[in-house]
């Protein structure tokens, strides 16, 4: 598992899972910047399904509102698990 650090540019996955996910639909496929590593925790998506999972890194990722919504001069920060992010090529 590749860990990300503050300042890294990351892209969210474009998955559309059945059931619960902590990856908001409006942020799927978007580019953002890691602003903080928030420890390691079990993936909430899988825990909601009753699965036993190992902890993985959790990140606070900042997106521009214009990138997410097409307009706006502010930013949106989303807490995301490592499995929600893609390793940039």
C-alpha positions, 0 to 999 in steps of 0.5 A: 500500500503506497502512503500519501503525504501532505502536498501530494496530488491524488485522484479519487476512484470512480467506483459506484458501490452498492450500499454505503461508501464514505466517498461522496458522489460529487468527489468521485474522479476528482483531483485533490491535494492531501492536506493531512494524514489522519491516522489509520482506521478500518475502512468504514465502507466495509465495516458498515457491511459487517466485514472485519478489515485491517486499518488503512491510512485515512487522509484529509483531501482538499478539492477546489469547489470549481473542480467539484461543482464547476463554480465557486472560489472556496475549497472542500475538504473530505476525509477519505480512506486509502482505498478511495484514492488512486495512485497517480501515473 
